[in-house]
């Protein structure tokens, strides 16, 4: 079950990166800044998901 959750984090992160980049380059006004922020959040979520899969005790202390 944990592996499914970790894979879900990675998939959501990749989706946020894609939609954030699309929004950052196609929208105008404050929507482009929100899109750029979403892309950054997606990148962080993807990195966290990969760390949770590759290094199981990374956040355990």
CHARMM-style PDB file with segment names, atoms N, HN, CA, C and O in Angstrom:
ATOM      1  N   UNK     1       0.819  -1.198   0.000  1.00  0.00      PROA
ATOM      2  CA  UNK     1       0.000   0.000   0.000  1.00  0.00      PROA
ATOM      3  C   UNK     1       0.865   1.266   0.000  1.00  0.00      PROA
ATOM      4  O   UNK     1       0.527   2.266  -0.634  1.00  0.00      PROA
ATOM      5  N   UNK     2       1.978   1.200   0.720  1.00  0.00      PROA
ATOM      6  HN  UNK     2       2.253   0.388   1.234  1.00  0.00      PROA
ATOM      7  CA  UNK     2       2.862   2.366   0.752  1.00  0.00      PROA
ATOM      8  C   UNK     2       3.477   2.639  -0.612  1.00  0.00      PROA
ATOM      9  O   UNK     2       3.671   3.793  -0.994  1.00  0.00      PROA
ATOM     10  N   UNK     3       3.784   1.570  -1.344  1.00  0.00      PROA
ATOM     11  HN  UNK     3       3.627   0.633  -1.033  1.00  0.00      PROA
ATOM     12  CA  UNK     3       4.385   1.750  -2.663  1.00  0.00      PROA
ATOM     13  C   UNK     3       3.402   2.423  -3.623  1.00  0.00      PROA
ATOM     14  O   UNK     3       3.799   3.243  -4.451  1.00  0.00      PROA
ATOM     15  N   UNK     4       2.126   2.074  -3.508  1.00  0.00      PROA
ATOM     16  HN  UNK     4       1.804   1.407  -2.835  1.00  0.00      PROA
ATOM     17  CA  UNK     4       1.108   2.703  -4.352  1.00  0.00      PROA
ATOM     18  C   UNK     4       1.006   4.192  -4.021  1.00  0.00      PROA
ATOM     19  O   UNK     4       0.895   5.022  -4.923  1.00  0.00      PROA
ATOM     20  N   UNK     5       1.042   4.530  -2.736  1.00  0.00      PROA
ATOM     21  HN  UNK     5       1.132   3.855  -2.003  1.00  0.00      PROA
ATOM     22  CA  UNK     5       0.989   5.932  -2.320  1.00  0.00      PROA
ATOM     23  C   UNK     5       2.201   6.702  -2.838  1.00  0.00      PROA
ATOM     24  O   UNK     5       2.069   7.833  -3.305  1.00  0.00      PROA
ATOM     25  N   UNK     6       3.362   6.096  -2.756  1.00  0.00      PROA
ATOM     26  HN  UNK     6       3.469   5.177  -2.376  1.00  0.00      PROA
ATOM     27  CA  UNK     6       4.580   6.760  -3.228  1.00  0.00      PROA
ATOM     28  C   UNK     6       4.553   6.953  -4.738  1.00  0.00      PROA
ATOM     29  O   UNK     6       4.967   7.997  -5.241  1.00  0.00      PROA
ATOM     30  N   UNK     7       4.068   5.952  -5.459  1.00  0.00      PROA
ATOM     31  HN  UNK     7       3.732   5.103  -5.050  1.00  0.00      PROA
ATOM     32  CA  UNK     7       3.940   6.090  -6.907  1.00  0.00      PROA
ATOM     33  C   UNK     7       2.904   7.155  -7.257  1.00  0.00      PROA
ATOM     34  O   UNK     7       3.065   7.884  -8.236  1.00  0.00      PROA
ATOM     35  N   UNK     8       1.842   7.245  -6.458  1.00  0.00      PROA
ATOM     36  HN  UNK     8       1.712   6.653  -5.663  1.00  0.00      PROA
ATOM     37  CA  UNK     8       0.820   8.265  -6.676  1.00  0.00      PROA
ATOM     38  C   UNK     8       1.398   9.664  -6.480  1.00  0.00      PROA
ATOM     39  O   UNK     8       1.042  10.587  -7.213  1.00  0.00      PROA
ATOM     40  N   UNK     9       2.280   9.829  -5.505  1.00  0.00      PROA
ATOM     41  HN  UNK     9       2.569   9.079  -4.910  1.00  0.00      PROA
ATOM     42  CA  UNK     9       2.938  11.123  -5.294  1.00  0.00      PROA
ATOM     43  C   UNK     9       3.765  11.503  -6.521  1.00  0.00      PROA
ATOM     44  O   UNK     9       3.747  12.655  -6.954  1.00  0.00      PROA
ATOM     45  N   UNK    10       4.485  10.537  -7.077  1.00  0.00      PROA
ATOM     46  HN  UNK    10       4.499   9.601  -6.725  1.00  0.00      PROA
ATOM     47  CA  UNK    10       5.309  10.807  -8.261  1.00  0.00      PROA
ATOM     48  C   UNK    10       4.434  11.174  -9.453  1.00  0.00      PROA
ATOM     49  O   UNK    10       4.746  12.115 -10.182  1.00  0.00      PROA
ATOM     50  N   UNK    11       3.350  10.446  -9.657  1.00  0.00      PROA
ATOM     51  HN  UNK    11       3.096   9.682  -9.065  1.00  0.00      PROA
ATOM     52  CA  UNK    11       2.459  10.720 -10.787  1.00  0.00      PROA
ATOM     53  C   UNK    11       1.812  12.099 -10.648  1.00  0.00      PROA
ATOM     54  O   UNK    11       1.723  12.846 -11.622  1.00  0.00      PROA
ATOM     55  N   UNK    12       1.365  12.432  -9.445  1.00  0.00      PROA
ATOM     56  HN  UNK    12       1.437  11.824  -8.653  1.00  0.00      PROA
ATOM     57  CA  UNK    12       0.784  13.763  -9.214  1.00  0.00      PROA
ATOM     58  C   UNK    12       1.821  14.859  -9.428  1.00  0.00      PROA
ATOM     59  O   UNK    12       1.506  15.918  -9.970  1.00  0.00      PROA
ATOM     60  N   UNK    13       3.044  14.610  -9.009  1.00  0.00      PROA
ATOM     61  HN  UNK    13       3.300  13.749  -8.569  1.00  0.00      PROA
ATOM     62  CA  UNK    13       4.104  15.590  -9.208  1.00  0.00      PROA
ATOM     63  C   UNK    13       4.397  15.830 -10.677  1.00  0.00      PROA
ATOM     64  O   UNK    13       4.582  16.972 -11.098  1.00  0.00      PROA
ATOM     65  N   UNK    14       4.438  14.763 -11.455  1.00  0.00      PROA
ATOM     66  HN  UNK    14       4.287  13.836 -11.112  1.00  0.00      PROA
ATOM     67  CA  UNK    14       4.678  14.910 -12.894  1.00  0.00      PROA
ATOM     68  C   UNK    14       3.527  15.659 -13.551  1.00  0.00      PROA
ATOM     69  O   UNK    14       3.741  16.496 -14.428  1.00  0.00      PROA
ATOM     70  N   UNK    15       2.295  15.352 -13.120  1.00  0.00      PROA
ATOM     71  HN  UNK    15       2.121  14.672 -12.408  1.00  0.00      PROA
ATOM     72  CA  UNK    15       1.137  16.074 -13.655  1.00  0.00      PROA
ATOM     73  C   UNK    15       1.205  17.562 -13.307  1.00  0.00      PROA
ATOM     74  O   UNK    15       0.908  18.408 -14.150  1.00  0.00      PROA
ATOM     75  N   UNK    16       1.594  17.882 -12.075  1.00  0.00      PROA
ATOM     76  HN  UNK    16       1.835  17.194 -11.390  1.00  0.00      PROA
ATOM     77  CA  UNK    16       1.709  19.285 -11.676  1.00  0.00      PROA
ATOM     78  C   UNK    16       2.811  20.008 -12.450  1.00  0.00      PROA
ATOM     79  O   UNK    16       2.662  21.180 -12.795  1.00  0.00      PROA
ATOM     80  N   UNK    17       3.904  19.316 -12.719  1.00  0.00      PROA
ATOM     81  HN  UNK    17       4.025  18.364 -12.439  1.00  0.00      PROA
ATOM     82  CA  UNK    17       4.975  19.930 -13.510  1.00  0.00      PROA
ATOM     83  C   UNK    17       4.460  20.272 -14.906  1.00  0.00      PROA
ATOM     84  O   UNK    17       4.671  21.379 -15.401  1.00  0.00      PROA
ATOM     85  N   UNK    18       3.790  19.321 -15.529  1.00  0.00      PROA
ATOM     86  HN  UNK    18       3.618  18.421 -15.127  1.00  0.00      PROA
ATOM     87  CA  UNK    18       3.282  19.550 -16.884  1.00  0.00      PROA
ATOM     88  C   UNK    18       2.236  20.644 -16.950  1.00  0.00      PROA
ATOM     89  O   UNK    18       2.314  21.530 -17.800  1.00  0.00      PROA
ATOM     90  N   UNK    19       1.261  20.589 -16.061  1.00  0.00      PROA
ATOM     91  HN  UNK    19       1.198  19.869 -15.370  1.00  0.00      PROA
ATOM     92  CA  UNK    19       0.208  21.604 -16.097  1.00  0.00      PROA
ATOM     93  C   UNK    19       0.734  22.969 -15.660  1.00  0.00      PROA
ATOM     94  O   UNK    19       0.285  23.997 -16.166  1.00  0.00      PROA
ATOM     95  N   UNK    20       1.672  22.984 -14.736  1.00  0.00      PROA
ATOM     96  HN  UNK    20       2.037  22.148 -14.325  1.00  0.00      PROA
ATOM     97  CA  UNK    20       2.254  24.253 -14.312  1.00  0.00      PROA
ATOM     98  C   UNK    20       3.084  24.901 -15.404  1.00  0.00      PROA
ATOM     99  O   UNK    20       3.015  26.115 -15.597  1.00  0.00      PROA
ATOM    100  N   UNK    21       3.865  24.110 -16.117  1.00  0.00      PROA
ATOM    101  HN  UNK    21       3.921  23.124 -15.961  1.00  0.00      PROA
ATOM    102  CA  UNK    21       4.652  24.661 -17.222  1.00  0.00      PROA
ATOM    103  C   UNK    21       3.743  25.170 -18.334  1.00  0.00      PROA
ATOM    104  O   UNK    21       3.990  26.228 -18.912  1.00  0.00      PROA
ATOM    105  N   UNK    22       2.688  24.410 -18.631  1.00  0.00      PROA
ATOM    106  HN  UNK    22       2.487  23.551 -18.162  1.00  0.00      PROA
ATOM    107  CA  UNK    22       1.745  24.846 -19.665  1.00  0.00      PROA
ATOM    108  C   UNK    22       1.097  26.168 -19.267  1.00  0.00      PROA
ATOM    109  O   UNK    22       0.995  27.089 -20.079  1.00  0.00      PROA
ATOM    110  N   UNK    23       0.664  26.254 -18.026  1.00  0.00      PROA
ATOM    111  HN  UNK    23       0.746  25.506 -17.366  1.00  0.00      PROA
ATOM    112  CA  UNK    23       0.018  27.472 -17.550  1.00  0.00      PROA
ATOM    113  C   UNK    23       0.998  28.646 -17.511  1.00  0.00      PROA
ATOM    114  O   UNK    23       0.627  29.775 -17.830  1.00  0.00      PROA
ATOM    115  N   UNK    24       2.221  28.388 -17.129  1.00  0.00      PROA
ATOM    116  HN  UNK    24       2.522  27.470 -16.870  1.00  0.00      PROA
ATOM    117  CA  UNK    24       3.208  29.461 -17.027  1.00  0.00      PROA
ATOM    118  C   UNK    24       3.536  30.071 -18.384  1.00  0.00      PROA
ATOM    119  O   UNK    24       3.854  31.257 -18.468  1.00  0.00      PROA
ATOM    120  N   UNK    25       3.461  29.276 -19.444  1.00  0.00      PROA
ATOM    121  HN  UNK    25       3.203  28.313 -19.376  1.00  0.00      PROA
ATOM    122  CA  UNK    25       3.838  29.791 -20.755  1.00  0.00      PROA
ATOM    123  C   UNK    25       2.663  30.214 -21.621  1.00  0.00      PROA
ATOM    124  O   UNK    25       2.870  30.880 -22.636  1.00  0.00      PROA
ATOM    125  N   UNK    26       1.427  29.849 -21.255  1.00  0.00      PROA
ATOM    126  HN  UNK    26       1.259  29.307 -20.431  1.00  0.00      PROA
ATOM    127  CA  UNK    26       0.294  30.200 -22.106  1.00  0.00      PROA
ATOM    128  C   UNK    26      -0.647  31.220 -21.481  1.00  0.00      PROA
ATOM    129  O   UNK    26      -1.365  31.904 -22.211  1.00  0.00      PROA
ATOM    130  N   UNK    27      -0.668  31.346 -20.185  1.00  0.00      PROA
ATOM    131  HN  UNK    27      -0.084  30.791 -19.592  1.00  0.00      PROA
ATOM    132  CA  UNK    27      -1.597  32.265 -19.514  1.00  0.00      PROA
ATOM    133  C   UNK    27      -0.948  33.630 -19.314  1.00  0.00      PROA
ATOM    134  O   UNK    27       0.268  33.786 -19.421  1.00  0.00      PROA
ATOM    135  N   UNK    28      -1.788  34.605 -19.023  1.00  0.00      PROA
ATOM    136  HN  UNK    28      -2.777  34.478 -18.936  1.00  0.00      PROA
ATOM    137  CA  UNK    28      -1.299  35.956 -18.751  1.00  0.00      PROA
ATOM    138  C   UNK    28      -1.775  36.387 -17.374  1.00  0.00      PROA
ATOM    139  O   UNK    28      -2.704  35.807 -16.812  1.00  0.00      PROA
ATOM    140  N   UNK    29      -1.134  37.399 -16.847  1.00  0.00      PROA
ATOM    141  HN  UNK    29      -0.379  37.871 -17.303  1.00  0.00      PROA
ATOM    142  CA  UNK    29      -1.521  37.917 -15.540  1.00  0.00      PROA
ATOM    143  C   UNK    29      -0.984  37.059 -14.415  1.00  0.00      PROA
ATOM    144  O   UNK    29       0.087  36.463 -14.535  1.00  0.00      PROA
ATOM    145  N   UNK    30      -1.726  36.995 -13.320  1.00  0.00      PROA
ATOM    146  HN  UNK    30      -2.596  37.479 -13.222  1.00  0.00      PROA
ATOM    147  CA  UNK    30      -1.218  36.224 -12.176  1.00  0.00      PROA
ATOM    148  C   UNK    30      -1.282  34.711 -12.386  1.00  0.00      PROA
ATOM    149  O   UNK    30      -0.681  33.956 -11.623  1.00  0.00      PROA
ATOM    150  N   UNK    31      -2.000  34.268 -13.407  1.00  0.00      PROA
ATOM    151  HN  UNK    31      -2.489  34.882 -14.027  1.00  0.00      PROA
ATOM    152  CA  UNK    31      -2.115  32.826 -13.642  1.00  0.00      PROA
ATOM    153  C   UNK    31      -0.780  32.215 -14.049  1.00  0.00      PROA
ATOM    154  O   UNK    31      -0.524  31.049 -13.747  1.00  0.00      PROA
ATOM    155  N   UNK    32       0.070  32.972 -14.723  1.00  0.00      PROA
ATOM    156  HN  UNK    32      -0.138  33.919 -14.968  1.00  0.00      PROA
ATOM    157  CA  UNK    32       1.369  32.412 -15.106  1.00  0.00      PROA
ATOM    158  C   UNK    32       2.271  32.218 -13.888  1.00  0.00      PROA
ATOM    159  O   UNK    32       3.040  31.258 -13.836  1.00  0.00      PROA
ATOM    160  N   UNK    33       2.186  33.113 -12.918  1.00  0.00      PROA
ATOM    161  HN  UNK    33       1.561  33.893 -12.961  1.00  0.00      PROA
ATOM    162  CA  UNK    33       2.975  32.945 -11.690  1.00  0.00      PROA
ATOM    163  C   UNK    33       2.469  31.762 -10.875  1.00  0.00      PROA
ATOM    164  O   UNK    33       3.258  31.026 -10.282  1.00  0.00      PROA
ATOM    165  N   UNK    34       1.157  31.582 -10.847  1.00  0.00      PROA
ATOM    166  HN  UNK    34       0.516  32.180 -11.328  1.00  0.00      PROA
ATOM    167  CA  UNK    34       0.588  30.428 -10.144  1.00  0.00      PROA
ATOM    168  C   UNK    34       1.020  29.139 -10.827  1.00  0.00      PROA
ATOM    169  O   UNK    34       1.334  28.156 -10.155  1.00  0.00      PROA
ATOM    170  N   UNK    35       1.039  29.135 -12.150  1.00  0.00      PROA
ATOM    171  HN  UNK    35       0.784  29.933 -12.696  1.00  0.00      PROA
ATOM    172  CA  UNK    35       1.493  27.958 -12.887  1.00  0.00      PROA
ATOM    173  C   UNK    35       2.949  27.640 -12.617  1.00  0.00      PROA
ATOM    174  O   UNK    35       3.313  26.474 -12.459  1.00  0.00      PROA
ATOM    175  N   UNK    36       3.785  28.662 -12.561  1.00  0.00      PROA
ATOM    176  HN  UNK    36       3.490  29.609 -12.689  1.00  0.00      PROA
ATOM    177  CA  UNK    36       5.198  28.434 -12.259  1.00  0.00      PROA
ATOM    178  C   UNK    36       5.369  27.881 -10.850  1.00  0.00      PROA
ATOM    179  O   UNK    36       6.217  27.018 -10.619  1.00  0.00      PROA
ATOM    180  N   UNK    37       4.566  28.375  -9.905  1.00  0.00      PROA
ATOM    181  HN  UNK    37       3.877  29.076 -10.093  1.00  0.00      PROA
ATOM    182  CA  UNK    37       4.619  27.859  -8.537  1.00  0.00      PROA
ATOM    183  C   UNK    37       4.156  26.406  -8.490  1.00  0.00      PROA
ATOM    184  O   UNK    37       4.741  25.594  -7.772  1.00  0.00      PROA
ATOM    185  N   UNK    38       3.112  26.070  -9.246  1.00  0.00      PROA
ATOM    186  HN  UNK    38       2.636  26.729  -9.829  1.00  0.00      PROA
ATOM    187  CA  UNK    38       2.640  24.685  -9.289  1.00  0.00      PROA
ATOM    188  C   UNK    38       3.690  23.758  -9.891  1.00  0.00      PROA
ATOM    189  O   UNK    38       3.830  22.616  -9.454  1.00  0.00      PROA
ATOM    190  N   UNK    39       4.426  24.237 -10.886  1.00  0.00      PROA
ATOM    191  HN  UNK    39       4.313  25.166 -11.241  1.00  0.00      PROA
ATOM    192  CA  UNK    39       5.492  23.420 -11.459  1.00  0.00      PROA
ATOM    193  C   UNK    39       6.577  23.151 -10.418  1.00  0.00      PROA
ATOM    194  O   UNK    39       7.117  22.046 -10.357  1.00  0.00      PROA
ATOM    195  N   UNK    40       6.894  24.142  -9.610  1.00  0.00      PROA
ATOM    196  HN  UNK    40       6.456  25.039  -9.660  1.00  0.00      PROA
ATOM    197  CA  UNK    40       7.887  23.961  -8.551  1.00  0.00      PROA
ATOM    198  C   UNK    40       7.391  22.974  -7.494  1.00  0.00      PROA
ATOM    199  O   UNK    40       8.150  22.119  -7.038  1.00  0.00      PROA
ATOM    200  N   UNK    41       6.126  23.090  -7.105  1.00  0.00      PROA
ATOM    201  HN  UNK    41       5.509  23.785  -7.475  1.00  0.00      PROA
ATOM    202  CA  UNK    41       5.545  22.158  -6.135  1.00  0.00      PROA
ATOM    203  C   UNK    41       5.549  20.739  -6.700  1.00  0.00      PROA
ATOM    204  O   UNK    41       5.827  19.781  -5.977  1.00  0.00      PROA
ATOM    205  N   UNK    42       5.242  20.603  -7.985  1.00  0.00      PROA
ATOM    206  HN  UNK    42       5.017  21.381  -8.572  1.00  0.00      PROA
ATOM    207  CA  UNK    42       5.274  19.290  -8.623  1.00  0.00      PROA
ATOM    208  C   UNK    42       6.664  18.695  -8.652  1.00  0.00      PROA
ATOM    209  O   UNK    42       6.832  17.491  -8.458  1.00  0.00      PROA
ATOM    210  N   UNK    43       7.664  19.529  -8.893  1.00  0.00      PROA
ATOM    211  HN  UNK    43       7.528  20.507  -9.051  1.00  0.00      PROA
ATOM    212  CA  UNK    43       9.039  19.045  -8.882  1.00  0.00      PROA
ATOM    213  C   UNK    43       9.434  18.556  -7.495  1.00  0.00      PROA
ATOM    214  O   UNK    43      10.073  17.513  -7.357  1.00  0.00      PROA
ATOM    215  N   UNK    44       9.053  19.311  -6.472  1.00  0.00      PROA
ATOM    216  HN  UNK    44       8.534  20.158  -6.584  1.00  0.00      PROA
ATOM    217  CA  UNK    44       9.375  18.887  -5.104  1.00  0.00      PROA
ATOM    218  C   UNK    44       8.640  17.599  -4.740  1.00  0.00      PROA
ATOM    219  O   UNK    44       9.215  16.726  -4.090  1.00  0.00      PROA
ATOM    220  N   UNK    45       7.382  17.471  -5.148  1.00  0.00      PROA
ATOM    221  HN  UNK    45       6.915  18.180  -5.676  1.00  0.00      PROA
ATOM    222  CA  UNK    45       6.624  16.253  -4.854  1.00  0.00      PROA
ATOM    223  C   UNK    45       7.231  15.048  -5.559  1.00  0.00      PROA
ATOM    224  O   UNK    45       7.300  13.961  -4.985  1.00  0.00      PROA
ATOM    225  N   UNK    46       7.670  15.234  -6.794  1.00  0.00      PROA
ATOM    226  HN  UNK    46       7.614  16.117  -7.260  1.00  0.00      PROA
ATOM    227  CA  UNK    46       8.293  14.136  -7.527  1.00  0.00      PROA
ATOM    228  C   UNK    46       9.594  13.710  -6.865  1.00  0.00      PROA
ATOM    229  O   UNK    46       9.857  12.515  -6.732  1.00  0.00      PROA
ATOM    230  N   UNK    47      10.405  14.663  -6.451  1.00  0.00      PROA
ATOM    231  HN  UNK    47      10.191  15.634  -6.559  1.00  0.00      PROA
ATOM    232  CA  UNK    47      11.667  14.337  -5.783  1.00  0.00      PROA
ATOM    233  C   UNK    47      11.412  13.616  -4.469  1.00  0.00      PROA
ATOM    234  O   UNK    47      12.106  12.653  -4.145  1.00  0.00      PROA
ATOM    235  N   UNK    48      10.420  14.076  -3.705  1.00  0.00      PROA
ATOM    236  HN  UNK    48       9.856  14.859  -3.968  1.00  0.00      PROA
ATOM    237  CA  UNK    48      10.091  13.411  -2.438  1.00  0.00      PROA
ATOM    238  C   UNK    48       9.615  11.987  -2.691  1.00  0.00      PROA
ATOM    239  O   UNK    48      10.008  11.070  -1.970  1.00  0.00      PROA
ATOM    240  N   UNK    49       8.777  11.789  -3.701  1.00  0.00      PROA
ATOM    241  HN  UNK    49       8.458  12.534  -4.286  1.00  0.00      PROA
ATOM    242  CA  UNK    49       8.304  10.443  -4.019  1.00  0.00      PROA
ATOM    243  C   UNK    49       9.428   9.519  -4.439  1.00  0.00      PROA
ATOM    244  O   UNK    49       9.459   8.354  -4.042  1.00  0.00      PROA
ATOM    245  N   UNK    50      10.348  10.026  -5.237  1.00  0.00      PROA
ATOM    246  HN  UNK    50      10.323  10.972  -5.559  1.00  0.00      PROA
ATOM    247  CA  UNK    50      11.486   9.209  -5.665  1.00  0.00      PROA
ATOM    248  C   UNK    50      12.377   8.871  -4.475  1.00  0.00      PROA
ATOM    249  O   UNK    50      12.856   7.743  -4.359  1.00  0.00      PROA
ATOM    250  N   UNK    51      12.602   9.836  -3.597  1.00  0.00      PROA
ATOM    251  HN  UNK    51      12.213  10.752  -3.691  1.00  0.00      PROA
ATOM    252  CA  UNK    51      13.399   9.558  -2.397  1.00  0.00      PROA
ATOM    253  C   UNK    51      12.724   8.518  -1.512  1.00  0.00      PROA
ATOM    254  O   UNK    51      13.398   7.658  -0.946  1.00  0.00      PROA
ATOM    255  N   UNK    52      11.409   8.587  -1.389  1.00  0.00      PROA
ATOM    256  HN  UNK    52      10.861   9.286  -1.849  1.00  0.00      PROA
ATOM    257  CA  UNK    52      10.695   7.624  -0.553  1.00  0.00      PROA
ATOM    258  C   UNK    52      10.777   6.212  -1.120  1.00  0.00      PROA
ATOM    259  O   UNK    52      10.762   5.241  -0.364  1.00  0.00      PROA
ATOM    260  N   UNK    53      10.864   6.087  -2.440  1.00  0.00      PROA
ATOM    261  HN  UNK    53      10.877   6.876  -3.054  1.00  0.00      PROA
ATOM    262  CA  UNK    53      10.972   4.758  -3.048  1.00  0.00      PROA
ATOM    263  C   UNK    53      12.412   4.258  -3.013  1.00  0.00      PROA
ATOM    264  O   UNK    53      12.657   3.110  -2.642  1.00  0.00      PROA
ATOM    265  N   UNK    54      13.367   5.107  -3.395  1.00  0.00      PROA
ATOM    266  HN  UNK    54      13.168   6.039  -3.696  1.00  0.00      PROA
ATOM    267  CA  UNK    54      14.752   4.654  -3.531  1.00  0.00      PROA
ATOM    268  C   UNK    54      15.493   4.543  -2.200  1.00  0.00      PROA
ATOM    269  O   UNK    54      16.346   3.669  -2.046  1.00  0.00      PROA
ATOM    270  N   UNK    55      15.186   5.409  -1.242  1.00  0.00      PROA
ATOM    271  HN  UNK    55      14.494   6.119  -1.368  1.00  0.00      PROA
ATOM    272  CA  UNK    55      15.849   5.398   0.062  1.00  0.00      PROA
ATOM    273  C   UNK    55      14.749   5.288   1.122  1.00  0.00      PROA
ATOM    274  O   UNK    55      14.278   6.309   1.622  1.00  0.00      PROA
ATOM    275  N   UNK    56      14.334   4.068   1.470  1.00  0.00      PROA
ATOM    276  HN  UNK    56      14.716   3.238   1.064  1.00  0.00      PROA
ATOM    277  CA  UNK    56      13.153   3.892   2.333  1.00  0.00      PROA
ATOM    278  C   UNK    56      13.237   4.580   3.693  1.00  0.00      PROA
ATOM    279  O   UNK    56      12.207   5.042   4.184  1.00  0.00      PROA
ATOM    280  N   UNK    57      14.389   4.671   4.320  1.00  0.00      PROA
ATOM    281  HN  UNK    57      15.226   4.295   3.921  1.00  0.00      PROA
ATOM    282  CA  UNK    57      14.494   5.275   5.636  1.00  0.00      PROA
ATOM    283  C   UNK    57      14.928   6.730   5.617  1.00  0.00      PROA
ATOM    284  O   UNK    57      15.387   7.243   6.637  1.00  0.00      PROA
ATOM    285  N   UNK    58      14.795   7.403   4.489  1.00  0.00      PROA
ATOM    286  HN  UNK    58      14.422   6.986   3.661  1.00  0.00      PROA
ATOM    287  CA  UNK    58      15.314   8.764   4.353  1.00  0.00      PROA
ATOM    288  C   UNK    58      14.612   9.735   5.286  1.00  0.00      PROA
ATOM    289  O   UNK    58      15.269  10.571   5.906  1.00  0.00      PROA
ATOM    290  N   UNK    59      13.296   9.645   5.402  1.00  0.00      PROA
ATOM    291  HN  UNK    59      12.762   8.966   4.899  1.00  0.00      PROA
ATOM    292  CA  UNK    59      12.550  10.556   6.261  1.00  0.00      PROA
ATOM    293  C   UNK    59      12.283   9.959   7.637  1.00  0.00      PROA
ATOM    294  O   UNK    59      11.652  10.602   8.475  1.00  0.00      PROA
ATOM    295  N   UNK    60      12.747   8.756   7.876  1.00  0.00      PROA
ATOM    296  HN  UNK    60      13.259   8.234   7.195  1.00  0.00      PROA
ATOM    297  CA  UNK    60      12.501   8.102   9.151  1.00  0.00      PROA
ATOM    298  C   UNK    60      13.414   8.550  10.276  1.00  0.00      PROA
ATOM    299  O   UNK    60      13.104   8.341  11.449  1.00  0.00      PROA
ATOM    300  N   UNK    61      14.513   9.150   9.939  1.00  0.00      PROA
ATOM    301  HN  UNK    61      14.765   9.320   8.986  1.00  0.00      PROA
ATOM    302  CA  UNK    61      15.415   9.655  10.980  1.00  0.00      PROA
ATOM    303  C   UNK    61      16.561   8.797  11.159  1.00  0.00      PROA
ATOM    304  OT1 UNK    61      17.417   9.079  11.997  1.00  0.00      PROA
TER     305      UNK     61
END
